[in-house]
Amino acid sequence: MMQSAVIEADLNRITITDPFLGEYQRLIRDVVIPYQWEALNDTIPEAEPSHALANYRIAAGLEHGEFYGMVFQDSDVTKWLEAVAWSLCQKPDAMLEKTADEVIELLAQAQCDDGYLNTWYTVKEPGLRWTNVAECHELYCAGHLFEAAVAFFNATGKRRLLNIACRFADHIDTVFGPKEGQLRGYPGHPEIELALMRLYEATQEPRYQALACYFVEERGKQPYYYDIEFEKRGGTRHWVGWGDAWPGMIKDKTYTHAHKPLAEQHEAVGHAVRSVYLMTGLAHIARITQDEEKRQTCLRIWNNMVQRRMYITGGIGSQGIGEAFTSDYDLPNDTAYGESCASIGLMMFARRMLEMEGDAHYADVMERAFYNTVLGGMALDGKHFFYVNPLETYPKSIPHNHIYDHIKPVRQRWFGCACCPPNIARTLVAIGHYIFTPRPDALFINFYAGSEAQFSVKDQTLALNISGNYPWDERVTIHFSQPKTVEHTVALRLPAWCETPHVQVNGETAQGRVIKGYLHLRRQWQQGDIITLNLPMTVRRVYANPLVRHAAGKVAIQRGPLVYCLEQADNGAELHNLSLPKASELREIQGVGVLKGKVLLQAEGLRVLTAESDKPLYSFDTRQTTVEKQTLTFIPWFSWANRGEGEMRIWVDEA
């Protein structure tokens, strides 16, 4: 068995026991998966219809009707299946598995004889397959099918969905490539690249790796394939009526990272989700094939993105038009896009880079994105979701100013474009993949959520469990429980947010080497060994680079990996009139109500009293305002908008 296949199997032997994330696991299992099942079946009142399962039934000939939804509606079903697979790894559920088996049979009935599977083209545009890969997401949907298939096979051992995926992958391999008669195209929305690499690792079929390599290497070559197919179909476009502000994904090659070959690119550009999905696949290929040119491309794009184009929350994509990156240090707060899927993609990219580089920097970013934007994308009830994640909201202006058309001050029950809810679900329930990074040289522990896990080390088993109350409490313990002694290196991440970490092994100060932000401890680990970490979660003030004009003169608050914000529910309206003096100390308090169990912060601040409405709009020389003291309450940003509609802001004036 390949090393990567062993690693994939090990990552399915992780059970989350954490009191914080464990509640999210329960929520996904008991609330989110059933709720999203209802959404896929269109039984949620007042929610946007999905019709995704109905589309499959129509494609399978089981019922009559018209296709409804986005061109990528199929992917909502397969992301749901993937979430189910990871949930079954955590807790077997015979009824849920039976439901998933029935959905898989539906997909099998909808699959064409040649392996093709896409309900849009089967139902709505038969005969037009593969005529618009720039816009129409056939390869994107295929990728999500492949990911679900690998996950379901690893969770259950059942090959039915994997066989469906392989038949489709085999069909795609005959359609695309450099041979005569093949299409020299590549997807407008990357996803299949990373999925093919997962399918390759599960099946060891080299054609799948070769096809992934083809897609990333062909991208951006001239003449542009998107232009070629555009002319072939007579200049028709799928996405019309989007206005003149955006030239569209055919003309705007940067939107899809297709403006030039990847080896010549230096910046994170275009649609943020597409960018990080593409880079995830590229990083996976670079590691497996030991391709230094591809590795260097990943490093360039990564560094530009996280050093100049990422929000403090781990959000990426700063504009609504095109859901896209803009320019260096352009990070507006109240119009931020920060799509939930983009931060999930950032985590995926970070994980692949961590597998390749063994550098804690990637885990720092991965943790930032997860504990802030990804968690914040779902309400605490598991039934409402954010697609867009701004860093500041002023609800009074949102209905009247079109620059805020993408901003919602409260989470929504579902979306017509519903990529985010099932993506959040599959990520939360598969979080073990991000907690641990098993490599041949070491077991990397990236963040310290409570969990039990087993890993293969040279035909032996290393078993451990992490306990504590991360990210609220600073003390973490790691117990080893395997019956036989195992020699191996355990690499413990020393978080960038922690100034004075302290690590002990069996009560004595740990002796090891710090390499790229990880403390490497190699020894004969035996049953009863205990690693104790003390990670002081000092409340820290965070300042942006002065080139970020949107944060000039402002400060943000962070405790551990969590970014904090002010919310109207605690502090009243007109949050822009509040300031936090530099001398004010922040103290910890315990949350109540829906925020119970969460650490909140308070400090003495200042409020500029709102002037009466009969005062002049502007005045010369004399300020119209007075200032009074006010206690400021900061809550973890991921938990905002769980107490009704109101203002919110992360960056606060520093008096």
Phi and psi in degrees as a GROMACS rama.xvg file:
@    title "Ramachandran Plot"
@    xaxis  label "Phi"
@    yaxis  label "Psi"
@TYPE xy
-64.5838  151.341  MET-2
-56.6463  -40.9805  GLN-3
-63.9773  -35.4953  SER-4
-67.7582  -36.2717  ALA-5
-62.9655  -44.3179  VAL-6
-60.8046  -43.5945  ILE-7
-61.8976  -41.3427  GLU-8
-64.4647  -40.6554  ALA-9
-61.1859  -39.0818  ASP-10
-69.7729  -13.1371  LEU-11
-88.9105  -1.11533  ASN-12
-106.874  40.419  ARG-13
-120.781  126.982  ILE-14
-116.742  128.099  THR-15
-82.2743  123.824  ILE-16
-117.02  1.30529  THR-17
-61.3674  134.58  ASP-18
-63.7543  -28.7745  PRO-19
-85.4606  -61.633  PHE-20
-70.4563  -26.0078  LEU-21
-59.8021  -35.7852  GLY-22
-66.8562  -36.9028  GLU-23
-66.6081  -39.0986  TYR-24
-60.6858  -43.9573  GLN-25
-62.5171  -41.5045  ARG-26
-62.8904  -42.8753  LEU-27
-62.0104  -45.692  ILE-28
-68.2377  -47.0808  ARG-29
-91.5291  -24.5004  ASP-30
-119.883  -54.3853  VAL-31
-68.4834  -49.1654  VAL-32
-61.7261  -46.5714  ILE-33
-62.9304  -39.2734  PRO-34
-64.2375  -43.4554  TYR-35
-70.8865  -27.9131  GLN-36
-62.2625  -42.7128  TRP-37
-63.4044  -40.3498  GLU-38
-63.1205  -43.322  ALA-39
-64.9901  -23.721  LEU-40
-99.7474  5.90593  ASN-41
61.6145  41.4011  ASP-42
-114.442  15.3958  THR-43
-99.8072  115.831  ILE-44
-61.865  143.589  PRO-45
66.087  12.218  GLU-46
-104.809  152.745  ALA-47
-57.3296  132.052  GLU-48
-65.7758  151.054  PRO-49
-105.095  -58.0097  SER-50
68.4115  7.69522  HIS-51
-64.1636  -43.4035  ALA-52
-71.2851  -35.7889  LEU-53
-61.3392  -37.4049  ALA-54
-58.7663  -41.6197  ASN-55
-66.593  -39.4309  TYR-56
-65.277  -37.8158  ARG-57
-65.5221  -45.0328  ILE-58
-62.8139  -31.5769  ALA-59
-82.3094  -5.58518  ALA-60
79.8865  15.5638  GLY-61
-86.1318  -18.768  LEU-62
-154.783  163.988  GLU-63
-100.563  153.852  HIS-64
155.848  -177.387  GLY-65
-107.637  149.47  GLU-66
-62.9881  140.501  PHE-67
-133.742  141.466  TYR-68
114.843  -171.676  GLY-69
-74.0012  162.394  MET-70
-63.4711  -19.2808  VAL-71
-107.099  24.0678  PHE-72
-60.5298  -29.5572  GLN-73
-55.4133  -34.6761  ASP-74
-67.0673  -22.4596  SER-75
-63.1386  -36.5691  ASP-76
-70.1769  -45.5822  VAL-77
-72.3751  -31.35  THR-78
-67.1664  -36.3056  LYS-79
-62.5904  -43.5148  TRP-80
-60.6375  -38.6037  LEU-81
-66.195  -41.7316  GLU-82
-60.5207  -40.8022  ALA-83
-59.9383  -43.4537  VAL-84
-59.2688  -48.9834  ALA-85
-66.1564  -33.5713  TRP-86
-64.7165  -39.3065  SER-87
-64.9299  -28.8722  LEU-88
-65.0055  -37.7044  CYS-89
-75.4374  -42.2201  GLN-90
-153.197  113.099  LYS-91
-58.5913  144.58  PRO-92
-149.522  102.613  ASP-93
-62.6699  -39.9697  ALA-94
-68.6096  -41.7575  MET-95
-64.9057  -41.3757  LEU-96
-63.7475  -38.4236  GLU-97
-63.0344  -42.6017  LYS-98
-61.16  -43.756  THR-99
-63.0451  -40.9376  ALA-100
-59.3507  -38.8441  ASP-101
-66.8294  -39.0462  GLU-102
-64.7113  -40.7201  VAL-103
-62.1176  -40.5074  ILE-104
-63.4584  -35.8838  GLU-105
-61.7547  -43.613  LEU-106
-62.3378  -39.4834  LEU-107
-62.4188  -39.3768  ALA-108
-70.3621  -29.6743  GLN-109
-80.8627  -14.3244  ALA-110
-73.9853  137.367  GLN-111
-76.1854  164.227  CYS-112
-59.8933  -31.9769  ASP-113
-87.3394  5.14064  ASP-114
99.8084  -12.6038  GLY-115
-64.9641  140.589  TYR-116
-147.944  103.964  LEU-117
-163.532  116.087  ASN-118
-71.8872  -28.7663  THR-119
-57.2564  -51.4734  TRP-120
-78.8883  -28.3667  TYR-121
-69.3602  -39.8791  THR-122
-95.1657  -46.66  VAL-123
-95.5536  -40.2418  LYS-124
-133.174  59.6863  GLU-125
-60.7965  140.588  PRO-126
92.1431  -7.38944  GLY-127
-113.55  21.6177  LEU-128
-53.4103  144.283  ARG-129
56.7172  24.2257  TRP-130
-96.7554  -8.09909  THR-131
-149.729  65.953  ASN-132
-73.75  -17.0062  VAL-133
-64.2731  -39.4238  ALA-134
-112.646  -25.2163  GLU-135
-105.485  10.8316  CYS-136
65.7533  15.8812  HIS-137
-59.4729  -44.634  GLU-138
-73.0952  -32.5006  LEU-139
-61.7441  -48.702  TYR-140
-62.7165  -39.1155  CYS-141
-59.3772  -41.9019  ALA-142
-60.1529  -44.4654  GLY-143
-66.7968  -32.2786  HIS-144
-62.6019  -44.697  LEU-145
-62.6682  -42.9289  PHE-146
-62.7389  -42.8303  GLU-147
-62.6101  -39.8712  ALA-148
-63.5576  -44.3772  ALA-149
-64.008  -44.3594  VAL-150
-62.8227  -43.1017  ALA-151
-69.2848  -36.6973  PHE-152
-64.7947  -45.2549  PHE-153
-65.2207  -33.2645  ASN-154
-78.0697  -37.9739  ALA-155
-117.71  -17.1139  THR-156
79.9803  -1.7467  GLY-157
-82.6679  137.373  LYS-158
-102.248  -0.612765  ARG-159
-57.3322  -52.6032  ARG-160
-68.9691  -34.2101  LEU-161
-64.0432  -39.0881  LEU-162
-66.3401  -39.2546  ASN-163
-60.3349  -45.0413  ILE-164
-63.822  -42.6044  ALA-165
-66.5177  -37.918  CYS-166
-61.0954  -42.0855  ARG-167
-68.5818  -42.6922  PHE-168
-61.8067  -39.9859  ALA-169
-63.1828  -39.8911  ASP-170
-62.6493  -46.7214  HIS-171
-61.0711  -36.8812  ILE-172
-64.6591  -27.6049  ASP-173
-80.6141  -24.1576  THR-174
-84.5409  -40.7957  VAL-175
-111.083  140.798  PHE-176
150.996  -177.915  GLY-177
-87.3459  -3.41624  PRO-178
-76.0159  160.829  LYS-179
-60.4679  134.023  GLU-180
88.6094  -10.8838  GLY-181
-90.8094  156.781  GLN-182
-82.7857  131.273  LEU-183
-92.6301  45.1677  ARG-184
-101.44  179.463  GLY-185
-157.726  156.377  TYR-186
-70.6426  142.162  PRO-187
-68.1766  -37.0221  GLY-188
-111.465  100.311  HIS-189
-57.0395  144.356  PRO-190
179.757  -37.2735  GLU-191
-64.7727  -27.1541  ILE-192
-61.4299  -51.284  GLU-193
-67.1741  -34.9793  LEU-194
-70.2143  -39.5877  ALA-195
-61.3931  -35.1093  LEU-196
-68.602  -36.2139  MET-197
-68.6516  -39.5005  ARG-198
-65.4535  -38.5057  LEU-199
-60.9538  -45.4389  TYR-200
-66.2117  -32.0219  GLU-201
-76.4801  -33.5429  ALA-202
-108.313  -19.5167  THR-203
61.9424  26.2984  GLN-204
-85.4811  110.568  GLU-205
-64.0514  -24.0443  PRO-206
-61.8739  -29.4709  ARG-207
-72.2229  -38.4552  TYR-208
-66.39  -42.0739  GLN-209
-62.5384  -38.2911  ALA-210
-68.9076  -39.8033  LEU-211
-60.066  -44.3591  ALA-212
-61.5372  -41.6517  CYS-213
-59.1415  -47.185  TYR-214
-60.4031  -41.4515  PHE-215
-77.7168  -29.6269  VAL-216
-80.7988  -29.3497  GLU-217
-77.37  -24.8208  GLU-218
-58.983  130.717  ARG-219
86.4755  -2.18642  GLY-220
-74.755  152.219  LYS-221
-104.816  146.839  GLN-222
-68.2633  145.921  PRO-223
-65.6679  129.854  TYR-224
-64.6091  -35.3446  TYR-225
-60.3745  -35.4896  TYR-226
-70.969  -37.7303  ASP-227
-63.0634  -49.0323  ILE-228
-71.1166  -28.907  GLU-229
-61.6716  -44.3375  PHE-230
-68.3186  -38.524  GLU-231
-59.6761  -37.915  LYS-232
-94.1274  14.9979  ARG-233
80.1397  23.2973  GLY-234
78.0099  18.3856  GLY-235
-81.1755  151.306  THR-236
-124.649  147.307  ARG-237
-80.1183  -46.9888  HIS-238
-91.7735  105.068  TRP-239
-123.689  160.322  VAL-240
80.4099  19.7601  GLY-241
-92.2318  6.14986  TRP-242
85.7301  175.863  GLY-243
-92.0914  -5.16022  ASP-244
-70.0252  -22.3716  ALA-245
-128.473  128.029  TRP-246
-73.7729  -9.6445  PRO-247
97.152  159.742  GLY-248
-77.1725  -6.69727  MET-249
-84.395  -49.8622  ILE-250
-76.775  -37.0822  LYS-251
-87.8964  86.608  ASP-252
-67.4565  -26.5605  LYS-253
-66.8513  -25.7554  THR-254
-55.6261  -33.9677  TYR-255
-112.337  15.9817  THR-256
58.0552  32.8965  HIS-257
-116.751  18.1047  ALA-258
-78.2466  -21.15  HIS-259
-162.228  164.136  LYS-260
-54.6121  146.425  PRO-261
-58.3203  -33.7555  LEU-262
-64.5153  -17.0024  ALA-263
-103.236  3.48025  GLU-264
-94.6355  148.247  GLN-265
-131.553  -6.01396  HIS-266
-131.897  152.296  GLU-267
-79.4933  115.793  ALA-268
-130.876  168.247  VAL-269
70.3862  -158.009  GLY-270
-60.412  121.304  HIS-271
-64.8008  -40.6922  ALA-272
-64.3755  -46.4889  VAL-273
-59.4319  -38.9796  ARG-274
-61.2836  -51.5119  SER-275
-74.996  -29.762  VAL-276
-63.865  -43.2758  TYR-277
-62.0005  -45.3159  LEU-278
-67.9736  -30.1934  MET-279
-61.9027  -46.6713  THR-280
-63.8411  -41.3919  GLY-281
-64.0011  -41.8196  LEU-282
-64.8087  -38.9057  ALA-283
-63.332  -45.6284  HIS-284
-62.218  -44.245  ILE-285
-58.1981  -42.3219  ALA-286
-69.1639  -47.0793  ARG-287
-65.9822  -39.5424  ILE-288
-94.9287  -3.46862  THR-289
56.3276  42.0405  GLN-290
-91.5554  107.374  ASP-291
-69.1713  -34.9365  GLU-292
-62.8839  -43.9088  GLU-293
-66.1762  -38.0966  LYS-294
-60.696  -44.198  ARG-295
-65.2184  -35.8962  GLN-296
-61.5148  -45.3369  THR-297
-58.8445  -44.0628  CYS-298
-63.2361  -42.5622  LEU-299
-63.3845  -49.8221  ARG-300
-65.0888  -43.2124  ILE-301
-58.6689  -50.7061  TRP-302
-62.9653  -40.5377  ASN-303
-63.1054  -40.4729  ASN-304
-68.5989  -50.608  MET-305
-85.352  -18.5046  VAL-306
-91.2327  -19.3488  GLN-307
-136.516  -12.632  ARG-308
-135.859  19.7987  ARG-309
-117.004  138.625  MET-310
-75.8425  161.04  TYR-311
-60.0455  -21.8583  ILE-312
-84.1001  -3.13529  THR-313
81.0653  12.9719  GLY-314
-82.2183  147.439  GLY-315
-136.717  152.583  ILE-316
92.2525  96.9201  GLY-317
-98.3332  1.06915  SER-318
-132.582  149.267  GLN-319
-73.8508  -36.9111  GLY-320
-67.698  113.359  ILE-321
80.6167  2.35393  GLY-322
48.1483  50.1547  GLU-323
-126.259  163.39  ALA-324
-68.3745  155.831  PHE-325
-117.255  -106.186  THR-326
-124.406  171.519  SER-327
-56.918  133.514  ASP-328
67.1121  11.6602  TYR-329
-91.5353  93.5022  ASP-330
-132.512  68.1141  LEU-331
-64.6817  148.179  PRO-332
-90.4429  -49.0439  ASN-333
-81.5656  -15.7268  ASP-334
-110.532  10.5125  THR-335
-56.1194  141.415  ALA-336
-90.2028  -64.0527  TYR-337
50.8856  50.426  GLY-338
-55.0834  140.453  GLU-339
-56.0976  -42.5416  SER-340
-62.2591  -31.6433  CYS-341
-67.1281  -40.7731  ALA-342
-70.9906  -31.3825  SER-343
-64.1904  -44.2845  ILE-344
-62.1174  -36.6985  GLY-345
-62.4909  -41.2142  LEU-346
-60.8645  -42.2251  MET-347
-63.6096  -44.2111  MET-348
-61.541  -45.5397  PHE-349
-60.2798  -41.8957  ALA-350
-62.3392  -42.685  ARG-351
-67.208  -37.9352  ARG-352
-66.7604  -37.8691  MET-353
-64.1914  -40.1634  LEU-354
-60.8981  -33.6218  GLU-355
-84.2417  -40.0559  MET-356
-103.669  -25.1337  GLU-357
61.9646  36.3744  GLY-358
-115.08  128.1  ASP-359
-63.7864  -19.7  ALA-360
-54.1805  -40.6934  HIS-361
-69.4918  -37.0518  TYR-362
-68.5728  -34.4066  ALA-363
-59.1064  -46.1681  ASP-364
-68.3371  -41.7663  VAL-365
-58.3534  -44.3834  MET-366
-67.4086  -41.1053  GLU-367
-59.6294  -46.5984  ARG-368
-64.4694  -41.0607  ALA-369
-69.6496  -53.0653  PHE-370
-75.1309  -5.85533  TYR-371
-117.126  -77.6266  ASN-372
-69.476  -44.8502  THR-373
-65.9088  -47.7566  VAL-374
-61.97  -38.0701  LEU-375
-69.3086  -15.5659  GLY-376
-71.6367  -12.7218  GLY-377
-126.687  136.984  MET-378
-66.7489  162.203  ALA-379
-66.8034  -14.217  LEU-380
-90.6912  -5.86174  ASP-381
75.1028  6.75213  GLY-382
-121.455  3.11896  LYS-383
-136.471  147.896  HIS-384
-140.872  148.901  PHE-385
-100.779  133.457  PHE-386
-89.5715  -42.1665  TYR-387
-111.709  142.409  VAL-388
-128.582  82.0666  ASN-389
-71.6037  161.974  PRO-390
-99.3729  -1.23528  LEU-391
-159.41  136.634  GLU-392
-135.862  144.809  THR-393
-134.918  86.5888  TYR-394
-56.1199  -27.8075  PRO-395
-60.0716  -32.3126  LYS-396
-89.5193  -20.4165  SER-397
-57.5372  -44.4857  ILE-398
-70.7465  -14.2746  PRO-399
-110.277  -6.61268  HIS-400
-128.88  116.51  ASN-401
-71.4519  -11.1033  HIS-402
-68.8762  -13.0595  ILE-403
-104.359  15.5655  TYR-404
-57.9582  -28.6177  ASP-405
-87.4787  -7.86729  HIS-406
-90.4428  131.665  ILE-407
-118.363  128.144  LYS-408
-79.8371  -10.5445  PRO-409
-134.427  154.743  VAL-410
-70.5807  150.902  ARG-411
-101.705  156.437  GLN-412
-72.5681  -33.3805  ARG-413
-166.511  176.051  TRP-414
-137.172  149.266  PHE-415
-61.2836  -40.5096  GLY-416
-99.732  94.349  CYS-417
-102.187  40.3797  ALA-418
-68.0224  -33.6067  CYS-419
-73.2605  -47.9108  CYS-420
-55.6991  -51.3432  PRO-421
-69.1983  -26.1965  PRO-422
-67.0613  -42.798  ASN-423
-61.2124  -43.6539  ILE-424
-60.8933  -47.55  ALA-425
-68.0086  -30.3003  ARG-426
-72.9143  -46.1462  THR-427
-61.7892  -39.8108  LEU-428
-80.3913  -15.1628  VAL-429
-106.815  23.985  ALA-430
-62.8071  -21.4706  ILE-431
-56.8704  -29.2937  GLY-432
-63.0751  -22.5645  HIS-433
-101  -26.2689  TYR-434
-66.1424  -41.7132  ILE-435
-117.629  144.827  PHE-436
-128.414  95.7392  THR-437
-79.2636  124.643  PRO-438
-125.397  161.25  ARG-439
-57.9653  -32.5194  PRO-440
-85.9654  -20.926  ASP-441
-168.508  158.145  ALA-442
-98.4415  112.307  LEU-443
-89.8069  129.129  PHE-444
-108.535  115.691  ILE-445
-92.5179  -44.9492  ASN-446
-143.916  167.673  PHE-447
-112.262  44.1338  TYR-448
-69.2585  141.014  ALA-449
-58.6015  131.024  GLY-450
-165.516  158.579  SER-451
-118.245  136.273  GLU-452
-150.772  154.346  ALA-453
-131.999  138.932  GLN-454
-135.132  143.437  PHE-455
-83.6111  127.739  SER-456
-131.964  98.3654  VAL-457
50.6848  58.5692  LYS-458
66.7807  11.3365  ASP-459
-115.649  170.3  GLN-460
-119.787  124.563  THR-461
-100.879  118.715  LEU-462
-118.428  134.496  ALA-463
-149.989  161.986  LEU-464
-137.847  141.148  ASN-465
-103.627  133.85  ILE-466
-134.303  157.599  SER-467
149.98  -160.355  GLY-468
-137.438  55.0956  ASN-469
-70.9172  138.693  TYR-470
-100.046  26.4005  PRO-471
-93.1364  -41.7188  TRP-472
-104.088  152.061  ASP-473
-87.3513  -14.1127  GLU-474
-95.7669  131.327  ARG-475
-131.829  137.123  VAL-476
-122.945  143.888  THR-477
-123.596  115.816  ILE-478
-103.604  137.657  HIS-479
-100.555  137.313  PHE-480
-132.334  3.24566  SER-481
-69.2474  141.423  GLN-482
-68.9323  -26.0695  PRO-483
-107.343  148.394  LYS-484
-66.941  135.747  THR-485
-130.166  124.596  VAL-486
-88.1682  124.799  GLU-487
-166.517  164.467  HIS-488
-99.0583  128.724  THR-489
-107.497  123.434  VAL-490
-107.291  116.368  ALA-491
-101.754  122.777  LEU-492
-69.1212  132.987  ARG-493
-102.034  100.402  LEU-494
-58.4537  144.071  PRO-495
-63.9226  -26.3056  ALA-496
-79.2809  -9.04001  TRP-497
-103.561  117.511  CYS-498
-78.2656  -34.7646  GLU-499
-132.354  66.0672  THR-500
-69.5702  147.87  PRO-501
-135.005  130.394  HIS-502
-125.227  134.275  VAL-503
-125.107  149.246  GLN-504
-120.872  117.886  VAL-505
52.1582  41.2041  ASN-506
86.6184  -2.97549  GLY-507
-116.521  148.795  GLU-508
-54.9685  129.232  THR-509
-65.5609  139.303  ALA-510
-111.646  111.425  GLN-511
-163.485  -176.491  GLY-512
-108.369  136.326  ARG-513
-91.0926  115.712  VAL-514
-126.268  117.332  ILE-515
50.1782  43.6977  LYS-516
84.8438  1.32243  GLY-517
-113.079  137.445  TYR-518
-86.9731  112.541  LEU-519
-91.07  119.333  HIS-520
-118.39  114.47  LEU-521
-113.298  128.178  ARG-522
-166.885  177.428  ARG-523
-83.8992  98.8616  GLN-524
-80.3879  131.827  TRP-525
-132.74  164.528  GLN-526
-56.5498  130.605  GLN-527
98.8452  -13.4544  GLY-528
-64.5565  142.849  ASP-529
-133.156  126.979  ILE-530
-100.926  131.551  ILE-531
-118.256  125.904  THR-532
-113.467  135.229  LEU-533
-115.853  113.253  ASN-534
-118.233  84.5125  LEU-535
-53.8091  123.545  PRO-536
-95.3573  65.136  MET-537
-63.4543  136.458  THR-538
-71.9067  124.535  VAL-539
-123.206  142.682  ARG-540
-87.726  135.626  ARG-541
-116.932  133.966  VAL-542
-121.05  139.724  TYR-543
-81.7299  157.263  ALA-544
-52.5996  135.875  ASN-545
-56.2394  -17.3831  PRO-546
-74.7377  -13.6266  LEU-547
-84.3742  93.882  VAL-548
-65.705  -23.7438  ARG-549
-74.5444  -11.1263  HIS-550
-118.24  12.3654  ALA-551
-61.9892  129.756  ALA-552
74.7062  9.74663  GLY-553
-118.111  163.986  LYS-554
-135.233  148.145  VAL-555
-117.944  158.938  ALA-556
-116.238  134.147  ILE-557
-136.142  139.044  GLN-558
-129.935  120.599  ARG-559
57.8156  -136.549  GLY-560
-84.6701  -2.19007  PRO-561
-93.2263  129.254  LEU-562
-88.6975  140.245  VAL-563
-110.023  162.341  TYR-564
-145.739  163.365  CYS-565
-91.9253  141.761  LEU-566
-131.321  146.595  GLU-567
-58.3688  -33.1176  GLN-568
-57.4721  -29.6691  ALA-569
-101.326  -29.5442  ASP-570
-116.863  -0.50941  ASN-571
81.8582  176.487  GLY-572
-80.525  177.646  ALA-573
57.1903  55.7999  GLU-574
-62.0611  -22.5415  LEU-575
-66.814  -14.2884  HIS-576
-90.6533  3.48477  ASN-577
-97.0601  149.103  LEU-578
-143.472  155.159  SER-579
-115.943  107.821  LEU-580
-59.4714  146.8  PRO-581
-62.6871  -29.7954  LYS-582
-81.5212  -11.5921  ALA-583
-70.7342  132.793  SER-584
-92.2259  141.57  GLU-585
-96.426  132.472  LEU-586
-117.568  152.425  ARG-587
-91.9743  139.332  GLU-588
-134.75  162.697  ILE-589
-93.1919  136.669  GLN-590
-71.666  158.235  GLY-591
-129.323  169.05  VAL-592
63.045  -132.631  GLY-593
-67.7354  -15.5889  VAL-594
-97.4874  12.5121  LEU-595
-59.9417  137.337  LYS-596
88.4396  -3.96442  GLY-597
-107.074  144.557  LYS-598
-84.6239  122.417  VAL-599
-105.174  164.33  LEU-600
-127.414  143.694  LEU-601
-131.8  151.05  GLN-602
-154.74  157.102  ALA-603
-81.9194  122.824  GLU-604
-127.101  -166.339  GLY-605
-129.481  145.846  LEU-606
-124.439  129.391  ARG-607
-79.514  118.48  VAL-608
-66.6208  135.858  LEU-609
-68.1335  130.248  THR-610
-69.658  152.675  ALA-611
-67.6376  152.834  GLU-612
-69.9277  -16.2408  SER-613
-86.4244  -1.11532  ASP-614
-74.465  156.615  LYS-615
-65.5911  152.213  PRO-616
-64.5723  -38.0073  LEU-617
-133.494  154.774  TYR-618
-144.571  153.333  SER-619
-89.8047  136.983  PHE-620
68.905  -43.3436  ASP-621
-107.094  128.92  THR-622
-73.8461  141.195  ARG-623
-88.9141  -1.6889  GLN-624
-108.499  157.351  THR-625
-123.66  159.471  THR-626
-120.53  140.405  VAL-627
-134.567  161.183  GLU-628
-77.5859  147.908  LYS-629
-151.221  138.827  GLN-630
-75.2553  124.69  THR-631
-97.629  137.107  LEU-632
-116.936  124.166  THR-633
-107.454  136.044  PHE-634
-117.509  157.537  ILE-635
-57.953  129.312  PRO-636
-58.7332  -33.5257  TRP-637
-62.8633  -20.2451  PHE-638
-98.8358  7.70805  SER-639
-70.542  161.689  TRP-640
65.2184  27.4543  ALA-641
-104.542  3.22963  ASN-642
-127.805  33.9585  ARG-643
97.2426  174.414  GLY-644
-75.4145  139.788  GLU-645
-178.19  174.961  GLY-646
-73.0394  157.167  GLU-647
-153.948  146.059  MET-648
-156.926  144.696  ARG-649
-92.8301  -52.3558  ILE-650
-81.1593  125.058  TRP-651
-120.69  141.486  VAL-652
-58.2799  136.632  ASP-653
-102.624  109.545  GLU-654
